[in-house]
């Protein structure tokens, strides 16, 4: 897998851009990294749904949560899936 392949499959943006990016890209997943998120971001639609990881919380990120997020994202790219991360 090349860096180019990774960059073709993943799009990283802020919360305010996520819905528009998802509508334009039609990704397989929306990966929500906000710890405070109680529900998926409205309008950020994907083919296989939203997956949430509590990483951005204004404090230290638990290592196990970061590992889960990395493993999920890496597996998605490995399986030729696309994702919008916010």
C-alpha positions, 0 to 999 in steps of 0.5 A, spaced: 500 500 500 502 506 498 501 513 501 498 515 495 493 510 496 491 512 503 490 519 501 485 517 495 481 513 501 481 518 507 479 525 508 480 529 514 476 535 516 473 539 521 466 538 524 463 543 520 466 540 513 464 533 514 457 533 512 459 537 505 465 532 504 461 526 506 456 528 501 461 530 495 465 523 496 460 518 498 465 515 503 464 508 505 465 510 513 464 517 517 469 516 522 467 521 528 473 522 533 470 527 537 469 525 544 463 529 546 459 526 540 453 523 543 450 522 536 453 522 529 454 528 525 447 530 522 448 530 514 455 526 514 452 520 511 456 514 508 455 507 505 456 503 511 455 508 517 458 512 522 464 509 527 466 513 533 472 514 537 473 518 543 480 521 541 479 529 541 477 531 548 481 536 550 485 532 554 490 526 554 487 520 549 487 513 552 492 509 548 487 503 547 482 508 544 487 511 539 489 504 537 482 502 536 481 508 531 488 506 528 486 499 527 479 500 524 482 506 519 488 501 517 483 495 516 478 500 512 484 502 507 486 495 506 480 493 504 479 499 499 474 503 503 474 510 503 472 514 509 471 522 512 475 523 518 472 529 523 
